[in-house]
Amino acid sequence: MTILITGGTGLVGPRLLKRFAEAGIECRALVRPGKELPVGVERAEGDVLSPEALEAAVEGVSTVIHLAAVFRTRDEEQIWSVNREGTRNLIAAVEQHAPDARFLLASTSNVYDAGSPHPGREDDVVKPILAYPASKVEAEKLLRASSLTWGILRLPFIYGDKDGHLEALPELATGMAWHPAQRLSVIHHADIATAFTLALTGAFDGRTVNIADNAALSIYEMSQIVGYPYGSSAEPLAQPWKGQMDVSLARSLGFAPTIGTIYEAARKALL
């Protein structure tokens, strides 16, 4: 079994590659020249916008985990190019050169409507306006329409492994005037690996699955954990389910996070 992972030098990729390599899973990473990779990971140079590089990258793989995406930029053309067209290129390469491979796509909880009357569910109609989630919805559609065996994992706010993501959240939330009682579904890097390991077995084949830990915490609580003095408010929440996902399907399919909450991660010094 050889797994190709795109986005191997981003937020999620290096940490997932390291865990897979330590578990003895043969991994290949699609990376640009000069980028470092964890020990034991095979290098495939190129990117998803270079179709000519993808033929060699997918040769002989049993699974593709597609993490490569553009998120925090104002360049909407780049977002659409990488997230939609890059996915289209990769799907085409796998269909032609590794048609029996499983294709697992990392998507996002941001596809859900902030004004939803319930936590985001996989069967909700999703029509996001912002470029990042809208491009991920289009990438999902491309994969569902392909001839491949596929699974889509919608990931929430990601933290842990000293990535600095959680520590940066309070200031970001302050700038966006988020209510302190606003709760977010979250997942630790360790349990992104847990989820993809389960997906390798076929548990998510043909499905779109929300992945998150056991407790959506408030902005106020998360700020307290990282020592940020976030403001207080007793005003009602205008969008009480914003940022939260229903994870019932994942639990029914066997996903169980090894780090149940951010509090547990903090207690175990895993932030």
Secondary structure, 3 states (H helix, E strand, C coil): CEEEEECCCCCCHHHHHHHHHHCCCEEEEEECCCCCCCCCCEEEECCCCCHHHHHHHHCCCCEEEECCCCCCCCCHHHHHHHHHHHHHHHHHHHHHHCCCCEEEEEEEHHHCCCCCCCCECCCCCCCCCCHHHHHHHHHHHHHHCCCCEEEEEEECEEECCCCCHHHHHHHHHHHCCCCCCCEECEEEHHHHHHHHHHHCCCCCCCCEEECCCCCCEEHHHHHHHCCCCCCCCCCCCCCCCCCCECCHHHHHCCCCCCCCCHHHHHHCCCC
